[in-house]
Amino acid sequence: MREIVHLQAGQCGNQIGAKFWEIISEEHGIDPTGIYHGESDLQLERVSVYYNEASAYSRSSGGKYVPRAILLDLEPGTMEAVRSGPYGKLFRPDNFVFGQSGAGNNWAKGHYTEGAELVDAVLDVVRKECENCDCLQGFQLTHSLGGGTGSGMGTLLISKIREEYPDRIMNTYSVVPSPKVSDTVVEPYNATLSIHQLVENTDETYCIDNEAL
C-alpha cells in the first residue's frame, strides 16, 4: 500500500490537522480511541494510506488504528489543545514534538534558531514512521505561512526531508495570510520567505486563503 506520512506544524497547522483527522476517521469508521466501528468493509480498504494498524490488535477483533501523523510546535500550548480535543487520544504520544520558547511570529526563529534545535528530534520521528511503511508514497504538511513555526520551521523540515527522501512526493497545504484577518505586521515577510522555500522543495503546494476560512 502506498503510505503517506502526515506532518502538522505550528498552531494553524495543528488546528487544521486535528480537523483533518476527525473527518478522515469518521470516513473510515474509526472512533476517537482508534477502534474500528464501521458498517462496510470498504471503509478499511485503503485505511493503511494514513493509519498504522496497532500490532496488539487484529483486524478480526475490531482493529486499532493509529494515525501516521507527526505533530510539532515550538510551544506546548497547541499540543495540549490537540491532546485534550475530541480525537486527542487517537495520536501516538511519541509523535508530539514541541519546544517551550515559541517562535514569536518570527520566520528566522523557526528556520534558523529555535526550529533548528528541534528539527532533529522531529526527523527521528519521521524516520521511524517511514521505516514502518511498506511502500512510502510521500509526505504532506499542513501549516500557515504567516506565523513563525509553521512558516519557518515548516519549511526547514521539508528541506531536510527533501534531502533525505528526494524521490518521494512532498505536498503542502499552506494557509496564506490575509490583511483582513491578520495577527501581526510581519506576516507578509514570513510568507515571502516561506514561498521561496516551497518553490525549491515541494512538488505541490495547495494555497489556502486565510480569509476564506
C-alpha positions as CSV (number, residue, x, y, z in Angstrom):
1,M,0.0,0.0,0.0
2,R,1.2,3.5,-0.8
3,E,1.5,5.2,2.6
4,I,1.5,8.9,3.3
5,V,3.3,10.5,6.3
6,H,1.3,13.5,7.6
7,L,3.0,16.4,9.4
8,Q,1.4,19.4,11.1
9,A,3.4,22.4,12.2
10,G,2.5,25.4,14.3
11,Q,-0.8,26.5,15.8
12,C,-2.6,26.8,12.4
13,G,-1.2,23.6,11.0
14,N,-2.2,21.6,14.1
15,Q,-5.8,23.1,14.2
16,I,-6.3,22.2,10.5
17,G,-4.6,18.8,11.1
18,A,-6.8,18.0,14.0
19,K,-9.9,18.6,11.9
20,F,-8.5,16.6,9.1
21,W,-8.1,13.6,11.3
22,E,-11.6,14.0,12.7
23,I,-13.1,13.9,9.2
24,I,-10.9,11.1,7.8
25,S,-11.5,9.0,11.0
26,E,-15.3,9.3,10.5
27,E,-14.9,8.3,6.8
28,H,-13.0,5.2,7.8
29,G,-15.4,4.3,10.7
30,I,-12.7,4.8,13.3
31,D,-13.7,6.2,16.7
32,P,-11.7,8.7,18.9
33,T,-9.8,5.8,20.6
34,G,-8.7,4.3,17.3
35,I,-11.1,1.3,17.3
36,Y,-13.0,0.5,14.0
37,H,-16.8,0.7,14.3
38,G,-17.6,1.0,10.6
39,E,-20.5,-0.6,8.7
40,S,-18.7,-1.6,5.5
41,D,-15.5,-3.5,4.7
42,L,-14.9,-0.8,2.0
43,Q,-14.1,1.6,4.8
44,L,-10.9,-0.4,5.6
45,E,-9.9,-0.9,2.0
46,R,-7.3,1.9,1.9
47,V,-7.0,2.7,5.6
48,S,-3.3,2.0,5.7
49,V,-2.6,5.0,3.5
50,Y,-3.0,7.2,6.6
51,Y,-3.1,4.8,9.5
52,N,-0.8,2.2,11.1
53,E,-2.6,-0.9,12.4
54,A,-1.5,-1.4,16.0
55,S,0.0,-4.9,16.2
56,A,-1.5,-5.7,19.6
57,Y,-4.9,-5.8,17.9
58,S,-6.0,-7.9,15.0
59,R,-8.5,-6.8,12.4
60,S,-10.9,-9.6,13.4
61,S,-11.2,-8.2,16.9
62,G,-12.2,-4.8,15.6
63,G,-8.7,-3.4,14.9
64,K,-7.0,-0.4,16.5
65,Y,-5.7,2.2,14.1
66,V,-3.1,5.0,14.9
67,P,-2.7,8.0,12.5
68,R,0.7,8.2,10.7
69,A,0.9,11.8,12.0
70,I,3.7,13.9,13.4
71,L,2.6,17.0,15.4
72,L,5.1,19.7,16.1
73,D,5.2,23.2,17.5
74,L,7.7,25.4,19.3
75,E,5.4,25.9,22.3
76,P,3.4,23.4,24.3
77,G,0.0,25.2,24.2
78,T,-1.2,23.9,20.9
79,M,-0.2,20.3,21.7
80,E,-2.2,20.4,24.9
81,A,-5.2,21.7,22.9
82,V,-4.9,18.8,20.5
83,R,-4.4,16.3,23.2
84,S,-7.5,17.5,25.1
85,G,-9.5,17.7,21.9
86,P,-12.1,15.0,20.8
87,Y,-9.5,12.9,18.9
88,G,-6.5,13.6,21.2
89,K,-6.2,10.0,22.3
90,L,-6.0,8.8,18.7
91,F,-2.4,10.0,18.2
92,R,0.7,8.2,19.2
93,P,2.1,10.1,22.3
94,D,5.7,9.8,21.0
95,N,4.8,11.7,17.8
96,F,4.1,15.0,19.7
97,V,7.3,17.0,19.3
98,F,7.4,20.5,20.8
99,G,9.7,23.2,22.3
100,Q,9.0,25.6,25.1
101,S,10.1,29.0,23.8
102,G,7.8,29.6,20.8
103,A,8.8,31.4,17.6
104,G,7.1,34.8,18.3
105,N,5.8,35.1,14.7
106,N,9.4,35.3,13.6
107,W,10.3,33.2,10.5
108,A,14.1,33.3,11.3
109,K,13.5,31.9,14.8
110,G,11.5,29.0,13.3
111,H,14.0,28.4,10.5
112,Y,17.4,29.1,12.0
113,T,17.4,29.2,15.8
114,E,14.6,27.6,17.9
115,G,13.3,25.4,15.0
116,A,16.8,24.3,14.0
117,E,17.3,23.0,17.6
118,L,14.1,20.9,17.5
119,V,14.2,19.7,13.9
120,D,16.5,16.7,14.6
121,A,14.0,15.3,17.1
122,V,11.2,15.7,14.5
123,L,13.3,14.0,11.8
124,D,13.9,11.0,14.2
125,V,10.1,10.5,14.4
126,V,9.8,11.0,10.6
127,R,12.4,8.2,10.0
128,K,10.7,5.9,12.5
129,E,7.3,6.4,10.7
130,C,9.0,5.9,7.2
131,E,10.7,2.7,8.4
132,N,7.3,1.3,9.3
133,C,5.9,1.8,5.8
134,D,5.9,-0.9,3.2
135,C,6.0,1.5,0.2
136,L,6.2,5.1,1.2
137,Q,4.4,7.4,-1.3
138,G,5.3,10.7,0.2
139,F,4.7,13.4,2.8
140,Q,2.0,16.1,3.4
141,L,2.4,19.1,5.7
142,T,-0.3,21.4,7.0
143,H,1.0,24.8,8.1
144,S,0.5,28.5,7.8
145,L,2.8,30.9,6.1
146,G,2.1,33.9,8.4
147,G,3.4,32.7,11.8
148,G,6.8,31.7,12.9
149,T,6.7,27.9,13.5
150,G,4.5,26.8,10.5
151,S,6.4,29.0,8.1
152,G,10.0,29.0,9.4
153,M,10.2,25.5,10.9
154,G,7.8,24.0,8.5
155,T,10.0,25.0,5.5
156,L,13.1,23.9,7.3
157,L,11.6,20.5,7.9
158,I,10.5,20.0,4.3
159,S,14.0,20.9,3.1
160,K,15.6,18.4,5.4
161,I,13.0,15.7,4.4
162,R,13.7,16.5,0.7
163,E,17.4,15.9,1.3
164,E,16.8,12.6,2.9
165,Y,13.9,11.3,0.7
166,P,14.5,13.1,-2.7
167,D,12.4,10.6,-4.7
168,R,9.2,10.9,-2.5
169,I,6.3,13.3,-3.1
170,M,6.2,16.4,-0.9
171,N,2.8,18.2,-0.7
172,T,1.9,21.1,1.5
173,Y,-1.4,22.7,2.5
174,S,-0.3,26.2,3.2
175,V,-2.6,28.9,4.7
176,V,-1.6,32.2,3.1
177,P,-2.0,35.3,5.3
178,S,-4.7,37.9,4.5
179,P,-4.5,41.5,5.6
180,K,-8.2,41.4,6.8
181,V,-7.6,38.6,9.3
182,S,-4.0,39.4,10.2
183,D,-2.5,38.8,13.7
184,T,0.8,40.6,13.1
185,V,2.5,43.1,10.8
186,V,5.3,40.7,9.8
187,E,3.0,38.1,8.1
188,P,3.9,39.2,4.6
189,Y,7.6,38.8,5.3
190,N,7.1,35.4,6.8
191,A,5.0,34.3,3.8
192,T,7.5,35.7,1.2
193,L,10.5,33.9,2.9
194,S,8.4,30.6,3.0
195,I,7.2,30.7,-0.6
196,H,10.8,30.7,-1.8
197,Q,11.4,27.5,0.2
198,L,8.2,25.9,-1.1
199,V,9.2,26.6,-4.7
200,E,12.5,24.9,-4.1
201,N,11.4,21.9,-2.1
202,T,7.8,20.8,-2.8
203,D,6.1,19.0,-5.6
204,E,2.7,20.5,-5.0
205,T,1.6,23.4,-2.7
206,Y,-2.1,23.9,-2.1
207,C,-2.6,27.6,-1.1
208,I,-5.5,28.2,1.3
209,D,-6.7,31.7,1.7
210,N,-6.9,32.5,5.4
211,E,-9.8,34.9,4.7
212,A,-11.9,32.1,3.2
213,L,-11.5,30.0,6.4
